[in-house]
Amino acid sequence: MTPDTPLFLEKPDHATTVAKAIMDGWAIVPYGATYGLAFDPNHRLEVAEARGEDLNHLATVSIVANYQDAVRWVDTDKLHPTLKNAVQADCLRIYERISFIRFPVNEKGRQHLHSHCINLQGETQVFFVPPSDPIISALKTNHDMDYYAVRSSNKHG
């Protein structure tokens, strides 16, 4: 099921409505200078069909997650020692709400994340948000979900 009209997060109090739309299908959510199609990864096929994607060759989707949750999914054994030290020193936090970060996924992440969120190289791409993010907070509180999938609003992105 998808909403007839995409929902935009315009105010923090819209977060519960947007979280429900994500669980029911999808919503349009702003990410700084761009917008993304946010959805529950279980709706990946519906989103692909709505976007006119080839259902036999689905692109891996990025995710939005709380920074503290996401760094637990990093396979630090596959990182260069300098980057491993940066992750362990909490240095990636500076990218919250700024950029998507791609990293190798550890066993905990492979068990937790939907298969559409991990590419063939065993990596995921995450947009970190702080614990105060209203959508993640509403998803955790109302739907026991700590991340959601996102595709660029650009059909080719």
Summary of the structure (lengths in Angstrom):
residues: 157
radius of gyration: 15.2
end to end distance: 23.3
largest distance: 48.3
contacts: 462
relative contact order: 0.23
helix: 41%
strand: 24%
